[in-house]
């Protein structure tokens, strides 16, 4: 299966129960230290790592002396505000001695549903990873309300994996894989080692949203697997409470692996190509040749702009003869593009009155 050591980019989801003692609200520092060892080993092997971590509300609850029972929204957000600081500090203290810089990235569902915010998040995460940083991603519980929440970090982790083009997503769970039934109550339940296709039968095994097993459990993990595998990312569910859980997974610990049908790059290109264009860019012969050689589209290569579009919208790219070359997600509005077309990137700030990105469409956001 997809070995962690050979992955180019790995996203790991960590639940509150692994990080925080439910009764005392104390950080599980020894466990976190062991995870940091695993992350350090992956980084040393050339693998980018993103951690999607719960725990801010659980940590804040303990600090504020709030009950373990369900909290009203305002108290949950207050606990998150306190806990986010402690959570970020805990990761920094665990990873910094190993020479790893961390960054806190807080998101809501709107940040992936809105294409402009999605591109901003993607650009930030790509820059952090390019600088060797390990981003610690969490839902922004301080401001998120029900209508803009993921609601669980399984699906958030899958969306982060899609955003950064990860090839492996690991869900550290309280069970060692996906079972045909609830192993706690069904002695005949069996674990699947590999799931190549998520069939209706597999989804039915995860249970209904209200069942004890699936609420915040297997139902959301199957939803995460569908998102991840459709975008070219393999996913593993494995038991995470043991020390060095990633090392254990790499060395054959019990797990269920969901296979990806495409690599992340090809899946992203297919997604972009399927979009409905909001405008058209006509490029000159030099730009057309540069695109076919794998270059990004610069303002200087654009001869004409048509349509009305916002930043992040899909636009069609055509050559000077009107032949379609492909589709891309543009980094400027149609009004901005009109102002900078045909101009060198160095002139963008003087033309727009503010600094901007050097490219109109990055090669990673383009399908030819």
ZAZA-45952 format. One record per residue (C-alpha): x, y, z; residue in one letter. Coordinates in nm, 3 decimals. Layout:
BEGIN
((X Y Z) 'a')
...
This chain:
BEGIN
((0.000 0.000 0.000) 'x')
((0.089 0.367 -0.013) 'x')
((0.389 0.375 0.220) 'x')
((0.426 0.690 0.423) 'x')
((0.800 0.702 0.364) 'x')
((0.754 0.720 -0.013) 'x')
((0.477 0.983 -0.003) 'x')
((0.559 1.331 -0.122) 'x')
((0.298 1.496 0.098) 'x')
((0.106 1.357 0.396) 'x')
((-0.187 1.502 0.590) 'x')
((-0.248 1.360 0.938) 'x')
((-0.570 1.415 1.132) 'x')
((-0.543 1.407 1.511) 'x')
((-0.853 1.390 1.730) 'x')
((-0.907 1.557 2.066) 'x')
((-0.910 1.227 2.255) 'x')
((-0.554 1.154 2.146) 'x')
((-0.422 1.494 2.252) 'x')
((-0.624 1.578 2.563) 'x')
((-0.727 1.368 2.863) 'x')
((-1.107 1.390 2.863) 'x')
((-1.143 1.391 3.241) 'x')
((-0.860 1.624 3.344) 'x')
((-0.831 1.839 3.031) 'x')
((-0.453 1.793 3.044) 'x')
((-0.238 1.764 2.733) 'x')
((-0.109 1.414 2.651) 'x')
((0.247 1.548 2.623) 'x')
((0.425 1.213 2.594) 'x')
((0.201 1.102 2.309) 'x')
((0.249 1.434 2.127) 'x')
((0.626 1.401 2.167) 'x')
((0.615 1.060 2.001) 'x')
((0.409 1.200 1.714) 'x')
((0.668 1.475 1.674) 'x')
((0.934 1.203 1.637) 'x')
((0.732 1.050 1.355) 'x')
((0.684 1.385 1.182) 'x')
((1.054 1.460 1.212) 'x')
((1.141 1.125 1.052) 'x')
((0.903 1.187 0.761) 'x')
((1.044 1.537 0.710) 'x')
((1.398 1.401 0.714) 'x')
((1.297 1.165 0.433) 'x')
((1.173 1.453 0.218) 'x')
((0.800 1.424 0.290) 'x')
((0.589 1.736 0.347) 'x')
((0.360 1.702 0.650) 'x')
((0.040 1.888 0.740) 'x')
((-0.131 1.819 1.074) 'x')
((-0.507 1.872 1.107) 'x')
((-0.558 1.886 1.481) 'x')
((-0.856 1.897 1.710) 'x')
((-0.809 1.989 2.073) 'x')
((-0.857 2.363 2.113) 'x')
((-1.200 2.337 2.279) 'x')
((-1.090 2.043 2.493) 'x')
((-0.781 2.227 2.615) 'x')
((-0.969 2.553 2.672) 'x')
((-1.247 2.372 2.857) 'x')
((-0.996 2.236 3.109) 'x')
((-0.825 2.571 3.158) 'x')
((-1.155 2.752 3.212) 'x')
((-1.296 2.479 3.437) 'x')
((-1.596 2.418 3.211) 'x')
((-1.789 2.090 3.239) 'x')
((-1.719 1.793 3.013) 'x')
((-2.082 1.796 2.898) 'x')
((-2.189 1.968 2.576) 'x')
((-2.140 2.345 2.588) 'x')
((-2.354 2.622 2.437) 'x')
((-2.202 2.788 2.130) 'x')
((-2.070 3.095 2.313) 'x')
((-1.885 2.888 2.574) 'x')
((-1.748 2.653 2.307) 'x')
((-1.610 2.951 2.118) 'x')
((-1.464 3.098 2.436) 'x')
((-1.298 2.766 2.516) 'x')
((-1.161 2.752 2.161) 'x')
((-1.017 3.103 2.192) 'x')
((-0.826 3.001 2.506) 'x')
((-0.735 2.656 2.380) 'x')
((-0.603 2.764 2.039) 'x')
((-0.313 2.943 2.203) 'x')
((-0.227 2.639 2.416) 'x')
((-0.265 2.400 2.122) 'x')
((-0.032 2.601 1.899) 'x')
((0.221 2.629 2.181) 'x')
((0.208 2.254 2.245) 'x')
((0.291 2.173 1.883) 'x')
((0.565 2.434 1.874) 'x')
((0.722 2.295 2.193) 'x')
((0.706 1.940 2.057) 'x')
((0.845 2.011 1.709) 'x')
((1.083 2.303 1.764) 'x')
((1.350 2.094 1.947) 'x')
((1.359 1.877 1.636) 'x')
((1.436 2.178 1.416) 'x')
((1.085 2.204 1.274) 'x')
((0.901 2.535 1.243) 'x')
((0.525 2.524 1.290) 'x')
((0.245 2.754 1.174) 'x')
((-0.115 2.780 1.289) 'x')
((-0.377 2.789 1.012) 'x')
((-0.742 2.838 1.116) 'x')
((-1.014 2.774 0.858) 'x')
((-1.389 2.742 0.819) 'x')
((-1.604 2.563 0.561) 'x')
((-1.638 2.892 0.372) 'x')
((-1.265 2.890 0.307) 'x')
((-1.299 2.587 0.078) 'x')
((-1.651 2.653 -0.054) 'x')
((-1.553 3.000 -0.173) 'x')
((-1.306 2.962 -0.462) 'x')
((-1.125 3.286 -0.384) 'x')
((-1.068 3.187 -0.022) 'x')
((-0.972 2.839 -0.138) 'x')
((-0.698 2.981 -0.360) 'x')
((-0.576 3.204 -0.078) 'x')
((-0.561 2.906 0.160) 'x')
((-0.387 2.693 -0.099) 'x')
((-0.128 2.960 -0.176) 'x')
((-0.054 3.010 0.195) 'x')
((-0.019 2.637 0.264) 'x')
((0.198 2.582 -0.044) 'x')
((0.426 2.867 0.063) 'x')
((0.456 2.730 0.416) 'x')
((0.537 2.381 0.290) 'x')
((0.788 2.522 0.044) 'x')
((0.963 2.688 0.338) 'x')
((0.981 2.359 0.527) 'x')
((0.711 2.452 0.779) 'x')
((0.464 2.204 0.930) 'x')
((0.122 2.374 0.924) 'x')
((-0.113 2.293 1.213) 'x')
((-0.465 2.328 1.071) 'x')
((-0.779 2.351 1.280) 'x')
((-1.135 2.466 1.230) 'x')
((-1.168 2.823 1.350) 'x')
((-1.407 2.736 1.633) 'x')
((-1.378 3.087 1.776) 'x')
((-1.585 3.234 1.491) 'x')
((-1.742 2.937 1.311) 'x')
((-2.114 2.887 1.353) 'x')
((-2.316 2.588 1.234) 'x')
((-2.375 2.721 0.882) 'x')
((-2.003 2.770 0.812) 'x')
((-1.866 2.469 1.000) 'x')
((-1.718 2.146 0.875) 'x')
((-1.839 2.003 1.203) 'x')
((-1.577 1.731 1.214) 'x')
((-1.206 1.717 1.142) 'x')
((-1.228 1.404 0.928) 'x')
((-1.387 1.599 0.645) 'x')
((-1.172 1.902 0.717) 'x')
((-0.862 1.684 0.686) 'x')
((-0.986 1.545 0.354) 'x')
((-1.044 1.895 0.221) 'x')
((-0.697 2.003 0.337) 'x')
((-0.552 1.697 0.160) 'x')
((-0.729 1.805 -0.159) 'x')
((-0.616 2.165 -0.117) 'x')
((-0.246 2.080 -0.081) 'x')
((-0.246 1.790 -0.329) 'x')
((-0.147 1.529 -0.070) 'x')
((-0.099 1.172 -0.181) 'x')
((-0.168 1.018 0.163) 'x')
((-0.421 1.112 0.432) 'x')
((-0.401 0.940 0.770) 'x')
((-0.692 0.952 1.015) 'x')
((-0.563 0.864 1.360) 'x')
((-0.872 0.713 1.522) 'x')
((-0.992 0.519 1.825) 'x')
((-1.038 0.208 1.609) 'x')
((-0.784 0.024 1.394) 'x')
((-0.973 0.047 1.067) 'x')
((-1.309 0.021 0.896) 'x')
((-1.525 -0.274 1.001) 'x')
((-1.827 -0.445 0.848) 'x')
((-2.014 -0.363 1.169) 'x')
((-1.955 -0.215 1.511) 'x')
((-1.673 -0.430 1.656) 'x')
((-1.779 -0.325 2.006) 'x')
((-2.118 -0.493 1.977) 'x')
((-2.088 -0.730 1.679) 'x')
((-1.844 -1.021 1.730) 'x')
((-1.873 -1.113 1.361) 'x')
((-1.756 -0.769 1.241) 'x')
((-1.443 -0.789 1.029) 'x')
((-1.190 -0.524 0.941) 'x')
((-1.119 -0.440 0.578) 'x')
((-0.748 -0.413 0.500) 'x')
((-0.802 -0.245 0.161) 'x')
((-1.107 -0.077 0.009) 'x')
((-1.060 0.001 -0.359) 'x')
((-1.410 0.131 -0.428) 'x')
((-1.654 0.291 -0.182) 'x')
((-1.973 0.109 -0.277) 'x')
((-2.324 0.169 -0.139) 'x')
((-2.270 -0.146 0.066) 'x')
((-1.958 0.003 0.226) 'x')
((-2.146 0.325 0.300) 'x')
((-2.430 0.126 0.458) 'x')
((-2.181 -0.049 0.687) 'x')
((-2.079 0.293 0.822) 'x')
((-2.428 0.331 0.967) 'x')
((-2.674 0.616 0.971) 'x')
((-2.572 0.960 1.091) 'x')
((-2.745 0.907 1.424) 'x')
((-2.592 0.573 1.517) 'x')
((-2.347 0.549 1.803) 'x')
((-2.067 0.421 1.583) 'x')
((-2.101 0.675 1.306) 'x')
((-2.178 0.996 1.491) 'x')
((-1.846 1.176 1.462) 'x')
((-1.711 0.835 1.363) 'x')
((-1.726 0.602 1.065) 'x')
((-1.987 0.794 0.868) 'x')
((-1.767 1.103 0.853) 'x')
((-1.460 0.891 0.778) 'x')
((-1.627 0.738 0.475) 'x')
((-1.726 1.087 0.359) 'x')
((-1.364 1.191 0.403) 'x')
((-1.244 0.888 0.209) 'x')
((-1.474 0.970 -0.084) 'x')
((-1.340 1.325 -0.098) 'x')
((-0.976 1.223 -0.066) 'x')
((-0.970 0.928 -0.307) 'x')
((-1.161 1.119 -0.575) 'x')
((-0.881 1.374 -0.566) 'x')
((-0.599 1.123 -0.599) 'x')
((-0.519 1.083 -0.229) 'x')
((-0.499 0.743 -0.058) 'x')
((-0.643 0.736 0.293) 'x')
((-0.575 0.522 0.600) 'x')
((-0.779 0.474 0.916) 'x')
((-0.566 0.343 1.201) 'x')
((-0.569 0.336 1.580) 'x')
((-0.372 0.634 1.703) 'x')
((-0.339 0.615 2.081) 'x')
((-0.017 0.410 2.084) 'x')
((0.316 0.591 2.088) 'x')
((0.465 0.673 1.745) 'x')
((0.142 0.599 1.555) 'x')
((0.281 0.694 1.213) 'x')
((0.587 0.475 1.261) 'x')
((0.353 0.191 1.359) 'x')
((0.141 0.243 1.048) 'x')
((0.449 0.246 0.828) 'x')
((0.555 -0.083 0.983) 'x')
((0.230 -0.269 0.929) 'x')
((-0.002 -0.173 1.214) 'x')
((-0.367 -0.266 1.166) 'x')
((-0.537 -0.021 0.931) 'x')
((-0.782 0.016 0.648) 'x')
((-0.641 0.173 0.333) 'x')
((-0.868 0.341 0.076) 'x')
((-0.696 0.348 -0.262) 'x')
((-0.685 0.646 -0.497) 'x')
((-0.760 0.595 -0.866) 'x')
((-0.556 0.894 -0.987) 'x')
((-0.252 1.081 -0.866) 'x')
((-0.336 1.417 -0.702) 'x')
((-0.196 1.622 -0.990) 'x')
((-0.405 1.443 -1.254) 'x')
((-0.718 1.459 -1.038) 'x')
((-0.681 1.834 -0.992) 'x')
((-0.633 1.888 -1.365) 'x')
((-0.948 1.689 -1.438) 'x')
((-1.143 1.896 -1.184) 'x')
((-1.030 2.224 -1.340) 'x')
((-1.102 2.102 -1.694) 'x')
((-1.462 2.016 -1.597) 'x')
((-1.549 2.372 -1.489) 'x')
((-1.767 2.615 -1.679) 'x')
((-1.556 2.915 -1.792) 'x')
((-1.653 3.262 -1.676) 'x')
((-1.434 3.440 -1.930) 'x')
((-1.178 3.398 -2.206) 'x')
((-0.812 3.494 -2.230) 'x')
((-0.650 3.511 -2.573) 'x')
((-0.274 3.460 -2.559) 'x')
((-0.002 3.532 -2.813) 'x')
((0.214 3.268 -2.981) 'x')
((0.498 3.307 -2.731) 'x')
((0.268 3.252 -2.435) 'x')
((0.102 2.954 -2.603) 'x')
((0.440 2.789 -2.650) 'x')
((0.538 2.863 -2.291) 'x')
((0.216 2.705 -2.161) 'x')
((0.277 2.386 -2.358) 'x')
((0.626 2.366 -2.209) 'x')
((0.483 2.373 -1.856) 'x')
((0.507 2.745 -1.775) 'x')
((0.255 2.963 -1.589) 'x')
((0.062 3.232 -1.774) 'x')
((0.205 3.582 -1.726) 'x')
((0.020 3.908 -1.797) 'x')
((0.264 3.991 -2.078) 'x')
((0.139 3.699 -2.287) 'x')
((-0.228 3.800 -2.285) 'x')
((-0.351 3.977 -2.597) 'x')
((-0.722 4.003 -2.518) 'x')
((-0.968 3.954 -2.230) 'x')
((-1.342 3.890 -2.251) 'x')
((-1.612 3.811 -1.997) 'x')
((-1.666 3.916 -1.637) 'x')
((-1.497 3.708 -1.370) 'x')
((-1.364 3.727 -1.016) 'x')
((-1.040 3.604 -0.870) 'x')
((-1.043 3.225 -0.854) 'x')
((-1.295 3.182 -1.135) 'x')
((-1.228 2.938 -1.422) 'x')
((-1.140 3.104 -1.753) 'x')
((-1.079 2.953 -2.093) 'x')
((-0.741 3.005 -2.259) 'x')
((-0.729 3.041 -2.639) 'x')
((-0.451 3.107 -2.886) 'x')
((-0.447 3.398 -3.127) 'x')
((-0.634 3.187 -3.387) 'x')
((-0.920 3.116 -3.147) 'x')
((-0.821 2.755 -3.074) 'x')
((-0.890 2.644 -2.718) 'x')
((-0.573 2.561 -2.525) 'x')
((-0.722 2.481 -2.186) 'x')
((-0.878 2.608 -1.866) 'x')
((-0.734 2.778 -1.560) 'x')
((-0.822 2.942 -1.230) 'x')
((-0.727 3.307 -1.263) 'x')
((-0.567 3.511 -0.985) 'x')
((-0.715 3.848 -1.085) 'x')
((-1.059 3.990 -1.161) 'x')
((-1.158 4.070 -1.519) 'x')
((-1.116 4.443 -1.449) 'x')
((-0.767 4.390 -1.309) 'x')
((-0.674 4.159 -1.597) 'x')
((-0.777 4.423 -1.851) 'x')
((-0.541 4.671 -1.685) 'x')
((-0.236 4.445 -1.674) 'x')
((-0.274 4.241 -1.997) 'x')
((0.030 4.265 -2.221) 'x')
((0.238 4.413 -1.939) 'x')
((0.539 4.280 -1.753) 'x')
((0.478 4.144 -1.404) 'x')
((0.705 4.412 -1.256) 'x')
((0.452 4.674 -1.368) 'x')
((0.154 4.522 -1.184) 'x')
((0.187 4.734 -0.871) 'x')
((0.209 5.064 -1.061) 'x')
((-0.084 4.970 -1.287) 'x')
((-0.316 4.850 -1.011) 'x')
((-0.195 5.069 -0.726) 'x')
((-0.115 4.770 -0.505) 'x')
((0.120 4.471 -0.524) 'x')
((-0.011 4.156 -0.685) 'x')
((0.097 3.807 -0.784) 'x')
((0.345 3.775 -1.071) 'x')
((0.131 3.528 -1.270) 'x')
((-0.224 3.541 -1.399) 'x')
((-0.273 3.165 -1.388) 'x')
((-0.026 2.936 -1.214) 'x')
((0.061 2.615 -1.396) 'x')
((-0.078 2.413 -1.101) 'x')
((-0.415 2.584 -1.153) 'x')
((-0.427 2.509 -1.525) 'x')
((-0.551 2.215 -1.735) 'x')
((-0.438 2.214 -2.098) 'x')
